Amino acid sequence: GGASSGPHSSSGAGLAPLLEVRDSLESDSGTLEVLIAAMRRSNFEAAANRRSGPFKAYQVPTAAATPDANSKAGNNSAMPPQHPGTPPGFSMIQWDAACYYTFSSEPGDGNNDDAGSVHTTSSVQHKGTTIVTVGLSRVGSNRGVARVQWATADDQGSAIAGRHYRAQTPAWVEFRDGEVRKEVSVRVLRPRAFEGVLDLRLKLLVSESSSADATGDSSLVPESLRFATLRIIDPSVFPTESVRHWVDGGDPDRIRSVPPWRLLLSFMRMCWALPSTSGATLTVCLTHQWHNLTAVWNIFILVRVVGILTDDDEEDQERRMQLVAHAFLWVLPFAGTHLLAYRRSGWGFGAQLRKHLNVLLVQRFLDYSEDARNQVQAERLVTTLVRDVAVGVSDGYLAVVDLASGVVMRVLLLLGAMIYFQLTYEGAPNWPHLLPVLAAVGIAAIVFALRQKRSFQLHAAASVTEDNAICHAMKAILNQRLVCDFNQSFELLREYSEKLNAHSGAAIALQVHSTQTAFFAPWLTVVGVALFIVFAGFEVISGETDLFTFLLSVVIFFVICLELGRGHQLLLRITKAYQAIAQVTLFLNKATDAPMRLRLARERARKVYEEEHRRTNVIQPDGSLHPDNLPIIMPDIHLADEHAHGEPNESGGGGAGGPADRWSGGESDGESDGESDGES
């Protein structure tokens, strides 16, 4: 079939294999052996589903057999030598499946055959690495020796080289005379955190050669079958295995029974294990230490200023110069604080974690089983994607980082500074001054522990009622046509008002509780400083403590109480994040259809493995012929292209009604995929 623009522009896409092979041969006449038997196999159906357009064949030269003890893929990247004695014939090398499955890890070590992947002979756990073997098939003529290169497509798929698998550089796989199947190994790394399902792309490389050797012997790598996908399934639960007993299966009642702090700490460990999060977390912790050191630095500056002002032995001019220098030292750290705050705003700390969780949620939903998908309301999933992920990251993980590396470390440094000054000016720790500080920390911890259960309950109630109102509104918006057609507006608005009233009541109760809790820290600061002034002031009056130590202790105690108040606010944010993390956990632990796919895949793998052994020889034990080993021989082929107006091109051929019309069958779908408008 032809178009005036060239031999490859034909609307008869079925001729594409013949035209590609014809161009690769030195002569376009005589006997042409072309393998089309693979079109009868399920691989062709998979290729048709994965790729549209004409079938395009690339040529890979055959080579002499080389010693290979284990008959696995070699690492020689040089072009293999040609085999002068190989009989002529064509074969097609391809992956034996379009998609493979494997687990990234298993409870315990050892062989993983029973839960192994599609079309793999083994899947073995070894030192944190799953070694998965996948197959390559040689379809068509199995005479002679053929070689093909394969590698991992590191720029495609969701799996990341070095983090989820070990990248494979181009390596040669050799099919010896009579061999129809070879195996290559892929090393899948055990994930550090929950990853869900990842896709790893495998590819067959195209040879640099563009023609067959002198004997006419050649192997073809079809472009549409060059790629295969290895789906890496993480069998662990979200967030970590420590809460599997409660979260496995995604049962809402069991997830609500998880101890809140256990779920929160498990979520923290999962976030820390992610490489994209751990590095950013360390950077933020270092910035917090700058703020902590700045707070202690300012106290030291104030102490020096007091010493300068009370030192009458030095000249006034000298003291003025020292005051100016200390004022500069007071301002200098703030410039660093401003710079770090500006730089941190551009780091996107938390953005990568939010992206990771959102991708996991959508991916998990696509892999749900039918029962799990029917149980999930799309509106609640959207609410989790938009709201709960952001709340879980900002009020959960980031708040814990701020609390641990900011507030806790600053309180410890301030206590250390107080003890240092007491040792410096009094020669021993002043326990009457230290005990009130320690008592304030203990009282704050006890009060929060008593009220945290109520805080978790109120936050959960407010979140659930808000979800109900949002989901009801989204359903009304999406189904507004049905609502209007069946006159359900009044009933819908009535239900929506009831849900809003329920949310308002829950929100008010939470606000009352939060206000009462929020004022505890300021009260602790005011009352604590007042009591400290009284008892420490008595010591100054009695001469047991000097005025300088008294004022220094009051300042440090006041700053510590302010930090306790800030820490209390962070703890309230963390209790708010619990319900959001529980919702994310619910959706990320719903059942998937992976077990069913693996069962079906194993059955198909056994059948294909038996089929590969059956077709090793052309003549079967029962005397029949296997079609996949029989090349189609088409003698005396005449290929011609014609212009739309019946004028023959340079390749020869007749006018209208000639061979081209017979090839195309006289059919036209009204669409042209060539470069010319005159295509027949």
NORSUL-V655237 format. One record per run of one state. SS is the DSSP state (2 for helix, 1 for strand, 0 for the rest). FROM is the first residue (numbers start at 1). TO is the last residue. Records with the same first field share a line. If there is no record, write none. Layout:
SS->FROM-TO ; FROM-TO
This chain:
0->1-2 ; 4-5 ; 7-12 ; 25-31 ; 35-36 ; 41-41 ; 51-56 ; 61-61 ; 63-88 ; 96-98 ; 104-109 ; 112-122 ; 127-128 ; 141-145 ; 154-160 ; 162-164 ; 166-170 ; 176-180 ; 190-196 ; 205-216 ; 226-226 ; 234-240 ; 248-248 ; 250-251 ; 257-259 ; 274-274 ; 311-315 ; 348-350 ; 367-367 ; 369-369 ; 376-377 ; 427-430 ; 479-479 ; 486-488 ; 543-546 ; 589-589 ; 591-591 ; 593-593 ; 615-618 ; 620-624 ; 626-626 ; 630-631 ; 635-641 ; 643-647 ; 650-651 ; 653-658 ; 665-680
1->3-3 ; 6-6 ; 32-34 ; 57-60 ; 62-62 ; 89-95 ; 99-103 ; 110-111 ; 123-126 ; 129-140 ; 146-153 ; 161-161 ; 165-165 ; 171-175 ; 181-189 ; 197-204 ; 217-222 ; 227-233 ; 249-249 ; 368-368 ; 590-590 ; 592-592 ; 619-619 ; 625-625 ; 632-634 ; 642-642 ; 648-649 ; 652-652
2->13-24 ; 37-40 ; 42-50 ; 223-225 ; 241-247 ; 252-256 ; 260-273 ; 275-310 ; 316-347 ; 351-366 ; 370-375 ; 378-426 ; 431-478 ; 480-485 ; 489-542 ; 547-588 ; 594-614 ; 627-629 ; 659-664
